[in-house]
């Protein structure tokens, strides 16, 4: 218990908090334990999903979601998860469950297990899992030896032993929290080990053949100069090229891989009724500040008034601030005021604010001091009497005045060991003054360079005497203290009810999709689109967390209109199911039609352009006929599909280095991304062989191999989703 109490009592928040990204769980959760088998139990009607015959139990699924929330809190304690983040995490847990089932089968076939010895090494060994080594409580590493700064496996056993003891009175919740976090992490690490072993084995099998590196290395050293004419597709007007459904279907068939979703997807159109404050809500917040303005301008106790009247009581800042550190839109106006002046009400950051300047001074923006501290109390515990502490600091001051070096005396007399090893020196900016003891800060900023003084300090952390010398003060400028009363601009109940009534009225008028379109247009509502919605999603792009809408799309038919959905406290939504694509088959919908039509139209335009250029034997003739110019490029590289000034045009690169296209001959029409190209190769050159080529190729081969190994996890995830036989029971999510 003492270790955790010490961390909580004395630890300072580490400079960097190790964030655990959701990608940690891209390939995860495998185990050879009973919990693994429990995860895949339940009948087809009660399971979350069926993956190759393995059923994912809803209760265990929710348990995993809670576990991940706990782990996020451990490794990223400052970030509070909003609904969108929770939705994203739930979706990731579900996808991990799919992968766990598939990879677990492979682990069983390969005999990959986590032995008891392996479990001990993961948690208690010198080479414990990285998540164990980084385990923190309230931002502080728990298993780090304070003397060495390194992971200490003995501390793991020591703290686990403390969990079996009775916690100190008043500390029960703290210890229960850290115990729960530790158990979640430990279970996760052990469960995850088997899948990590499989993944590492797969990554270890990656091999980059030398001939491939040699080939790609050689390509990068080959370049060419070309003359070309680009005939943009825009030279043929859109209205001269009609596109039929049959032509679109033919295009999709020729490019099947692009239009064959690996699972069912839905597309919706929706109207959003955003829950925002009304003009009446705005006037109410503003008037509340106007009513308090006279009292605010005359009171001497601004702190109490902010505490009682403000929606953000913590907005009383008991420190000076200047233009360098105060960057709010209202900063110039507030910094120009005199003490006692009140500014506002004004609108800033979705709230009405009223600010009073309580003090105004000219102060340095930064100070450099050195000091010696003698404590009489530490954390409320007396370490020496006040009289003795005063006598000791006086004796130190007299010694310095008598010629003893400050640097030599500070190291063995100051109780501030953090600065003692640096000669007692601190450099502070003005914004840090409020974090210091008042007596210390007052002298450091309001004294003069070269001045020395002994000040007495007493606060919750310590009490004692400082001997301070001001070494330097820089950049004097106007600084103010101010207090701000805030009234958040929020929608009232009446505003929310009115918005719901509006959304409900719209929904009730729409019997089908045709009504939806007509009524949205008549009412001037902006229709938006949510595309590529999968049954396993928990969020929709543009809407955020929207599980209920997703559930509705998979329970209804194309053209049906939804009831009113409320998404958090942000909006009401009425949706229309626009399209429903089955696995491996994509229909032509209002959502994808514009893109498909344009691609087919560009193909037909290319044919028209090629016909118009037939019989033109030179680039000059083609340019003249099509109203374009002949241009030249000297920087076409074989090793790149991107061409300077042209962009991504891989077909142009291919023709440039095609042996069948002889120099100084005009190519056939090349149907590129932005138009039809006609090119003439002037020359192709290879750079002289580099004496360091062998070493450079070895480095490149190593880098390419490492990139493949690092990408193998994501590649596997995509392959698993495509090949697994997954049936989702969305009613049980």
VEXNU-106179 format. One record per residue: residue in one letter; x, y, z of N, C-alpha, C in turn. Coordinates in steps of 0.2 Angstrom, whole numbers, plus 5000, padded with zeros to 4 digits. Example, Ala and Ser with C-alpha at 12.3 -4.5 7.8 and 13.67 -1.06 7.14 Angstrom:
2
A506649725039506249785039506649845039S506449895035506849955036506450005039
// end
This chain:
733
X500449945000500050005000500450065000X501050065003501450125004501750144998X501850104993502150124986501550164983X500950144983500450174979500250244982X500250244989500150304993500650354991X501350334991501850374990501850414983X501650364978501550394971501050444971X500450434974499850474974500050544978X500450534983500550594988501050644985X501650614982502150654981502350654973X502050614969502250614962502050674958X502450694954502250744949502050714942X501550744939501350714933501950714928X502050654925502650644920502550694914X503150714911503050764906502750734900X502750664899502450634893502050574895X501350574893500950524895500850474889X501050414891501050364885500350344883X500150364877499450354875499450284871X498950244873498850184870498350194864X498550184858498150194852497650134851X497150144848496650094847497050044842X497550064839497850014834498249964838X498349974844498649914848498249854847X497649864847497149804847496949784840X497349804835497149784828497149704827X497649674830497649604830497749584837X497249554841497349554848496849494850X496849484857496449454861496449374861X496949344857496949274857497149244864X496949184865497149154871496949074870X497349034875497148964875496848954882X496549004885496248994891495548974891X495248964897494448954897494149014895X494349074896494049144894493949144887X494449124883494449124876493849084873X493749024876493148984874492549014876X492549044882491949074885491649134880X492149164877492049224873491649204867X491649144865491349114859490749064861X490349084865489849044867489149074866X488649044866487949074865487649044859X486949044859486549024853486649074847X486449054841486449104836486049164837X485449154841485049214842485249254848X485749234852485949274857486649304856X486949274851487649294850487749364847X488349404848488449464844488549444837X488949394836489149374829489349304829X489249274823489549204821490049214817X490649184819491249194815491549124813X491449104807491649034805491448984810X490848994812490548944817490648954824X491049004826491149024833490749084835X490349074840489849124842490149174847X490049234846490349284851489749304856X489949294862489449304868489349374869X488749404869488649474871488949504877X488849464883489049484889489849484889X490149444886490849444886491149494882X490749514876490949564872490949634876X490349644880490349704884490849704889X491049654891491549644896492249674893X492349654887492949674883492949744882X492349774880492349844879492549884886X492249864891492449894898493149884899X493449824898494149814899494549864895X494349874889494749924885494649994887X494050014890493950084893494450084898X494550034902494950034908495650044906X495850014901496550014899496750084896X496250114892496350184890496450234895X496050224901496050264906496750264910X497050204909497750194912498250224908X498250224902498850244898498650314895X498050334895497950404893497450444898X497650454904497250474909496950544908X497250584904496950654903496450654898X496350604894495850614889495250574891X494650614891494050584892493750564886X493450504886493250474879492450504878X492350534873491750554871491350494868X490750514866490250454863490550434856X490850474852491150454846491750414847X492150424852492750384853492550314856X492050314860491750254863491450204857X491150244853490850204847491450174843X491950214842492550184838492850124841X492950134848493250084852492750014852X492150024852491649964852491749934845X491749974840491849944833492449904833X493049934836493649904835493649834839X493349834845493349774849492949714845X492449734842492049684838492449664832X492849704829493249684823493849634826X494049654832494649614835494349544837X493749544839493349474840493349434834X493249464828493249424822493849394821X494449444821495049414820495349364825X495049374831495249324836495049254835X494449254832494149184831494549154825X494749194820495049164814495749144816X496149194819496849184820496849124826X496349124830496449074836496349004833X495948994827495948934824496648914821X497048964818497648944816498148934821X498148964827498548954833498448884835X497848864835497648794837498048744833X497948754826498248704821499048704822X499348764824500048764824500348754831X499848744836500048724843500348784846X500148844845500448904848500048914855X500348904860500048914867500448964871X500148984876500549024881500548984888X501148964889501348914895501348954901X501348924907501348954913501948994914X502548964912503149004912503149064908X502849064902502849114898502349174901X501849154905501449204908501849234914X502249204917502649234923503149274920X503449264914503949304911503549364909X502949364906502649424903502449474909X502349444915502149494920502649504925X503049454927503549464932504349464930X504449454924505149444921505449504920X506149494919506549554918506349584911X506149544907505949564900505149564899X504849594905504049594905503849624899X503149614897502849644892502849724893X502949754887503049834887502449864891X501849834890501249864893501349864901X501649804903501749804911502249854913X502749854909503349904911503049974911X502549994907502350064906501750074911X501550024914500850034918500950094923X500450134923500450194927499850194932X499850234937499250254941499250334942X498750364939498650434939499350464936X499550434930500050464926500750444929X500850414935501450394937501650324936X502250304933502450234933502550204939X502150144940502150114946502750064947X502950034942503449984943504150004941X504250074941504950104940505350114947X505950094947506350104953506550174953X506350214958506550284958507250294958X507650254961508350264961508750254954X508450204951508850194944508450214938X507750234939507350254934507150204929X507250134931507150084926506650034929X506349994925505849944927506149894932X505749884937505949844943505449784944X505549724941505049674942504849654949X505349664954505149654961504549694963X504549754960504049804962503349774960X503349734955502649704953502449664958X502849614961502649574966502549604972X502849664974502749694980502049734980X501849764974501249794974500649744974X500749684970500249634970500149604978X500649604981500649584988500249634992X500349694991499949744995499149744993X499049724987498249714986497949664990X498349614993498049564997497949595004X498149655006498149685013497549725013X497349745019496849795021497049865019X496749895015496949965013496850015019X497250065019497250115025496550145024X496250175030495650195030495550265026X495050265022494950325017495250315010X495650255010496050245003495750185000X495150165002494850094999494750104991X494450164990494250174983494850174978X495350214981495950214977496250154975X496350104980496650044979496249994975X495550004976495149964972495149984964X495250044963495350074956495950044953X496550054957497150034954497249954953X496849924958496849844958496449824951X495949854950495549844944495949854938X496249914938496649924932497149874930X497549854936498049814935497849744933X497249714936497049654934496749654926X496449714924496249714917496949714913X497449744914498049744910498349684910X498449644916498749584916498349534912X497649534913497249484909497349494901X497349564899497449584892498149554890X498649564893499349554891499449474890X499149434895499149364894498749334888X498149364888497749344882498049364876X498349414875498549444869499249414867X499549374871500149344869500149294864X499649254864499649204858499549234851X499149284851499049314844499649354842X500049384847500649424846501149374843X501149314846501649264844501549244837X500949234835500749214828500949274824X500749334826500849394821501649404820X502049394826502749404825503049344821X502749284821503049234817502949254810X502349274808502149294802502649354799X502749404804503149454802503849434801X504049384805504749354804504849324798X504349304794504449264788504449304782X504349374783504449424778505149424775X505249424768505849424765505849464759X506249504758506349554752506849524748X506749494742507249464738507749514735X508349504735508849544733508749574726X508449534721508449554714507849604714X507349604718506849654718507149724720X507549724726507849784728508249814722X508649764719509149784714508749814708X508149784706507749814701507449884703X507149884709506849954710507450004711X507949984713508550034714508750064707X508850014703509050034696508450074693X507850064694507350104691507350174693X507550184699507650254702508150294698X508650264695509150294692509050304684X508450284682508350294675507850344674X507950394670507550454668507450464661X507050504659506850514652506650594651X506750614645506450674643505950664637X505350694638504850684633504550754631X504250754625503850804623503150774623X502650814624501950794625501450844624X500850814622500250854622499750824626X499450864630498850844635498250874632X497750824631497050844629496650834634X496450884638496050874644495350844642X495050804647494350774645493850834645X494050894648493550944648493450984641X493950964637493850994630493250964626X492950904629492350884626491750894631X491250934630490750954635490350894637X490150904644489850844647489150834643X488850884641488150874638488150844631X488750834629488850794622488950724623X489050704629489150634631488650604636X488250564633487650534637487950464640X487750444646487950384649487250344652X487250284650486650244651486850194657X486350164660486450124666486850064664X486750034657487049974655487849994654X487950054652488650074652489050074658X488650094663488950104670489050034673X488549984672488549914674489149884670X489249894664489849874661490549894664X490549954665491149984668491249954675X490749944679490849904686491049834685X490849804680491049734678491749724677X491949774673492649774670493149794676X492849824681493249844687492949814693X492849754693492449724698492749734705X493449724706493749734712493649794716X493549854712493349914715492649924717X492249884715491449884716491149824719X491549784723491349724726491449724733X491049754737491149764745491249694748X491649694753491849634756491249614762X490849664763490249644767489649694765X489049684768488549724766488649794768X488449844764488449914766487849944764X487650004768487050044767487250114766X486850154762486950224761486250254763X486350304767485750344769485750414767X485250454766485150524766484750544772X484950604775484650614781484650694782X484150714786484050784788484250794795X484650834797484850844804484550914807X484250904813484050964816484450974822X484951014821485451024826485251054833X485351034838485151064845485651114847X485451174845485851234846485451284850X485751334854485351384857484951424853X484351444855483951494851484151564853X483851614849484051684851483751704858X483251674860482951684867483451654872X483751594870484351564875484851614875X485151644870485651684870485551754874X484951774873484751844877484651824884X484451764886484451744893485151744896X485551714893486251714896486551784896X486451824891486751894891486451934896X485851934897485451974902485651954909X485851884910486051864917486651904919X487151914914487751954915487652024916X487152054912487052124913486752144919X486352094922486052104929486552104934X487052074933487652064938488152114937X488152154932488752204930488852254935X488352284938488452334943488752314949X488552254952488752224958489552204956X489652174950490352144949490852204948X490652264946491052324946491252354952X490852344957490952374964491152324969X491052264968491352214973492052214974X492252194980492952184982493152114982X492652074982492751994983492551964976X492951974971492751954964492851874964X493251844968493351774969492651734971X492351764976491751734978491151744973X491151804970490651814965490651774959X491251754957491451714951491151644953X491351624960491151554962490451544962X490051604964489351594965488951604959X489151644954488751664948489051634942X489651614941489851584935489751514934X489551494927489551424925490251394925X490751424926491451404926491751434932X491651404938491851444944492651444945X492951394941493651394941494051444937X493651494934493851544929494151604933X494251594939494551654943495351634943X495751674940496451664939496851714944X497051684949497451724954498151734952X498251764946498951774943498951834938X499551854936499551914931499651874924X499451914919499451884913499551944908X500051934903500151984898499951964891X500152014886499951994879500251934876X500851924879501251864876500851804877X500551794883500351734885499551734885X499251784884498551794884498351804876X498051754873497951754866497151754864X496751754869496051754867495851814863X495251804859495051864855494951924858X494751924864494651984868495252014872X495851984871496452004875496652074874X496652104868496852174868496352224872X495752204871495252254875495352244882X495452184885495552174892496152204895X496652194891497352214893497352294893X496952324889496952404889496552434895X496152394898495752414904496152434910X495852484914496152494921495852454926X496252454932495952414937495252434939X494752394940494152404942493652404936X493952414930493452414924493252344922X492652344919492252284917492152284910X492352224907492252224899491652164898X491252184894490752134892490052154894X489552114893489652044891489852034884X490251984882490451974875490451894874X490351874868490351804866490951774864X491151724868491851684866491751614868X491951574864491951494865491351474867X490751494864490151474865489851484872X490051544874489851564881489851644881X489351674885489451744886489851754892X490351804892490751814897490751894899X490951904905491051974908491651974912X492152014910492852014914492952074917X493252074923493452134927494152124928X494552184927495252184928495252204936X495652164940495652174947496352204949X496852204944497452234946497852244939X498252294939498652314933499352334935X499852304932500552324933500952314927X501552344928502052334923502552284926X502652224923503052174926503452144920X504052114922504452074917504052014915X504151994909503851934906504151864909X504851874911505251814913505751844918X505851794923506351814928506851754929X507451774931507951724933508151734940X508051684944508251694951508751634954X509051644959509351584963509151594970X509051534973508851544980509051484984X509051494991509151434996508551435000X508351375001507751355005507851325012X507651345017507651305024506951295026X506751235026506051215028505951205035X505451225038505251215045504651165045X504251155039503751105038503751075031X503651015031503550975024502950935024X502450955020501850915019501450925026X501550975030501150985036501550955042X502150925041502450885046503050935048X503150955054503650995056504350955056X504850995052505550965052506050995056X505851065058506251095063505851155065X505951185071505551245073505651305069X505151345069505251405065505851455067X505951455074506551495076507151465074X507251395074507851365072507951375064X507351375060507451385053507651455051X507351505055507551575054508251585056X508551555061509251565063509651535058X509451475055509851445050509951485044X509351515041509451545035509851615036X509751645042510151705044510851685044X511051625046511751605046512051595039X511651565035511851555028511951625024X511451675026511551735023512151775025X512251765031512851805034513551775031X513551705030514051675027514251695020X513651705016513751735009513951805009X513751845014513951915014514651915016X514851865020515551865022516051835017X515851815011516251795006516251725004X515751685007515751615005515351614998X515551574994515251564987514551534988X514051574984513351544984513351474981X513651464976513651394973513851344978X514351354982514651304986514251294992X513851344994513451335000512751304999X512451324993511751304991511751224991X512251194988512251124987512051084993X512351104999512351065005511851095010X511551155009511151185014510451195011X510251195005509551205003509151145003X508551155005508051095006507651084999X507851134994507551124987508051084983X508051024983508550984980508550984972X507951004970507851004963508251064960X508351114963508751174961509451174963X509551144969510151144972510751124968X510651074964511151044960511251084954X510851144953510951184947511051254950X511351254956511551324959511051354962X510451324963509851354966509451404961X509651394954509351434949508751414946X508251464945507651444942507551504936X507251484931507051524925506251524925X505851574926505151574926504851624921X504351604918503951654914503351674919X503051734917502551764921501951714922X501751674917501151634918501351584924X501951574926502051524931502051554938X501951624938501951654945501451624949X500851614946500251594950500351534954X500851484951500951424954501451424960X501751484961502251494966501951524973X502351514978502051544984502051624983X501551654986501451724985502051764986X502351754992502851794995503451794990X503551724987504151714983504051754976X503351744973503251774967503251844967X502951874973502951954973503651984973X504151954976504851974976505151964970X505051904967505451884961505251934955X504551954954504351994949504352074951X504252084957504152154959504752184962X505252144963505952174966506352194960X506952214961507452234955507952184954X508252184948508852144946509452164951X509652104954510252114959510052114966X509352134967509152134974509152064977X509252064984509252004988508752014994X508451954996507951965001507851895004X507651895011507451835014506651845015X506351795013505551795013505351735017X504851735021504551685024503951655020X503851595020503351565016502951505020X502351505019501951445022501351435018X501351365016500751345011500651275013X500251245009500051175011500551125010X501051135005501651095004502151095009X502351155010502951165015502851235018X503351245023503451315026504151325028X504351385028505051395029505251465026X505951465025506251535023506651525017X506551575012506951575006507451635006X508051625004508451675003508551684995X508351744993508251744985508651804983X508951794977509351844973509051844966X508851904964508551914957509151924952X509251874948509851874943509651914937X509051914935508851944928508151954928X507952004925507252014923507152044916X506752014912506652034905505952044902X505952094897505352104893504852134898X504952194901504352224905503852244900X503152234903502552254899501952254903X501452274901500852284905500552214906X500352204912500052134914499452154919X498952104919498352114923498152054926X497852064932497452014935496752024933X496351974932495651984930495251924933X494551934933494051884935493551884930X493251824928492751824923492151774925X491551804924490951774925490751744919X490551674918490451644912489651614912X489351634907488651594906488651554900X488651494901488751454895488051454890X488151464884487651464879487351394877X486851384881486551314880485851314878X485551264874484851264873484451254879X483951284880483451274885482951214883X482651194888482151134887481651154882X481451214882480951234877481151234870X481851254869482151254863482251184860X482451144865482551064863481851034861X481351054865480651024863480451054857X480551114855480351144849480651114843X481351094844481651064839481450994837X481250954843481050894842480350894839X479950934840479250944837479350954830X479850994828479951014821480250944817X480650914820480950854817480350794817X479950794822479450744822478950764817X478750824816478250844811478550824804X479250834803479450814796479450744795X479650704800479650634799478950604798X478450634801477750614801477450624794X477750674790477450684783477750644778X478250604780478650564775478450494775X477950474770477750404770478350354766X478650394762479150354758479750404756X480150374752480750414750480550474746X480050474741479850524737479650584741X479250564746478950614751479550654755X480050614757480650634760480950694756X481050674750481450724745481050784744X480350774743479950834742479850884748X479750854753479650894759480350924762X480850894761481550924762481650984758X481450974752481551034747481051084749X480451074750479951124751480151164758X480351124763480551154769481251194769X481651184764482251214763482851174768X482651114769483151074773483751044769X484351044772484951024768484950944769X484950914764484950834764485750824764X485950774769486650754769486650674768X487250654767487250584765487750544770X487550484772488050444775488150384771X488750374769488950314764489350264768X489350204764489750144766489650124773X489050124776488850104782488850024783X489249994787489249924788488849904794X488649844794488249824800488649824806X489349814806489749814812489949884814X489749934810489950004812489550024819X489850074822489550104828489450174827X489750204821489750274820489650284812X489350344810489250364803489650424802X490050424797490450484796489950544795X490050604799489650664799489150664804X489050604807488550604812488850574819X489450544819489750514825489350454827X489350444834489050384836488350384834X488150324831487450324828487250254827X487350214833487150144832486450124831X485950164834485250154833485050164825X485350214822485250224815485450164811X486050144812486350094809485950024809X485750014815485249954817484649964812X484350024812483750034808483850024801X484450044798484550034791484549964789X484749914793484849844792484149814793X483649844796483049814797482449844793X482649884788482149914784482349914776X481949934772482049924765482149994762X482549984756482750044752482050094751X482150154752481650204751481250214757X481250174763480950184769481250244773X480750284777481050344780480950324788X481450344792481550324799481050374803X480950354809480750394814481250444816X481150484821481650534824482150494828X482750504827483250484831483650544835X483750534841484150584845484850554846X485350594843486050574844486350624850X486450594855486650624861486250694863X486650744864486250804865486450854860X486650824854486850874848486350884843X485950824841485450834836484950784836X484450804832483950754830484050734822X483850674820484050654814483450614811X483250624805482750584801483050564795X483050494794483450464788483050434783X483350424777483050384772483550334770X483350274769483750224767483850224759X484450244757484550264750484750204746X485150164749485350104745485550044750X485549984748485749924752486149884747X486849874748487249834744487449774747X487349714744487549654747488249644746X488549594750489249574749489349554742X489949584739490149564733489749594727X489249644729488849674724488649744725X488849784721488649854722488149884717X487549904719487049934715487250004713X486950024708486950104706486450134710X486750184714486250224718486350304717X485950344720486050414719486650434722X486950394727487550414730488150404726X488250344722488850334718488750344711X488150364709488050374702488450434699X488450494702488950544699489650524698X489950484703490650464702490650414696X490150364696490150314690490050344684X489550394683489450424677490050464674X490450494679491050534677491550484674X491650434677492150384675491950354668X491350334667491150314660491150374655X490950434657490950484653491650504651X492150494655492850514654493150454649X492950394649493150344645492850354638X492250384637491950394631492250464628X492450504632492750564630493450554627X493750504630494450484628494350454621X493850414620493750384613493650444608X493250494610493150544605493750584603X494150594609494750634608495250594603X495350524604495750484600495550484593X494850484592494550484585494750554581X494750604585494850674583495550684581X496050644584496750654583497050604578X496550554575496750504570497050544564X497650514561497950544555498350604557X498450624563498850684564499550644566X500050664562500650624562501150654567X501050714569501550744574501250774580X501650794585501350824591501050894589X501450924585501250994583500550994579X500450944575499750934572499250924577X499350874581498850864587498650924591X499250954593499151014597498751074593X498851084587498451134583497751114582X497651044581496951024580496551024586X496851014592496451014598496551074602X496851124600496951194603497351184610X497851144609498351134615499051154613X499451144618500151164617500651104617X501151104614501651054615502151074620X502251034625502651044631503250994632X503651014636504250964637504350954644X504550894646504750874653505450834652X505850854657506550824657506650784663X506050774667506150744674505750684675X505550644670505150584671505550524673X505350504679505750444682505450384681X505850324680505550264679505250234686X505550254691505450234698504850274701X504450314698503950354701503350354696X502750344699502150354694501850424695X502150474699502050544699502450584695X502250624690502650664686502550734688X503150774689503050844690502650874685X502250924687501750964683501250924680X501250854680500650814677500250784683X500650764688500250724694500350654693X499850614695499850544695499650524688X500050504684499950474678500350414676X500250354679500650294679500650274671X500150274667500150254661500650294656X500750364658501250404654501950374656X502050364662502650334664502850274661X502350224660502450164657502650164650X502250214646502450224639503050254638X503250294643503950334642504450284642X504450234646504950184646504850114643X504350114639504150054635504550044629X504949994629505449974623505049984616X504449964616504149964609503950034607X504050084611503950154609504650184608X504850184601505550214599505550284600X506150314602506350384602506150414596X505850474597505650524592505050504587X504650454590504050434587503450454592X502850464589502350484592501950424595X501750424601501450374604500650374602X500350314603499650314602499350354608X498650374608498350414613498350374619X498650404625498650374631498050394636X497650354638497050374642497250384649X497450444651497650454658497150474663X497350494668496950514674496550584672X496950634669496650694668496550714661X496650664656496550674649496850624645X496850634638497250594634497950624632X498450584632499150614631499450574625X499750624621500250594616500950624618X501350574617502050584620502550564614X503150594615503750584610504350574615X504650524615505250514620505850544616X506150594619506750624616507450584618X507450554624508050514626507850484633X508150424634508150394640508850384643X508950394649509650394652509650364658X510250324660510350294666510950334670X510850344676511350384680512050334680X512650364681513250324682513150284688X513450224688513450184694513850214700X513450214705513750244711514250194715X514850224717515250174720514950144727X514450184730514150164736513550124735X513450104728512750074727512650014731X513149964732513049904735512849924742X513149964746512949984753512250014753X512050054748511450094747510850044746X511049994742510549944741510349894747X510949884750510849844757510349884762X510449944762510049984767509349994764X509250004758508550004755508249934756X508549884755508249814756508049804763X508449824768508249824775507649864776X507649924774507049974775506449944772X506449914766505849884763505649824766X506049784769505849724773505549744779X505849804783505549824789504849854788X504749884782504049914781503549864780X503749804776503349754775503149724782X503649714786503549684793503049724797X503149784797502749834801501949834798X501949824791501249824788500849764788X501249704790500949644790500249634794X500249674800499649664804499049694800X499149754798498549784794498349744788X498849714784498749674779498349614781X498549584786498149524789497449544791X497349604794496649624796496249624790X496449654785496049664779495949594775X496449554775496349484772495749444776X495849454783495349414787494649434786X494549504786493849524785493549504778X494049494773493749474767493649404767X494049364770493949294769493549254775X493449284780493049254786492349254784X491949204786491249194786490949224792X490749284792490449324797489749344797X489349324802488649344802488549384808X488349444807488249484813487549484815X487349484822486749484825486649554828X486549604824486549674827486149684833X485549654833485149664839485449654846X485949614846486349594852486949634853X487049684849487649724850487649764857
// end
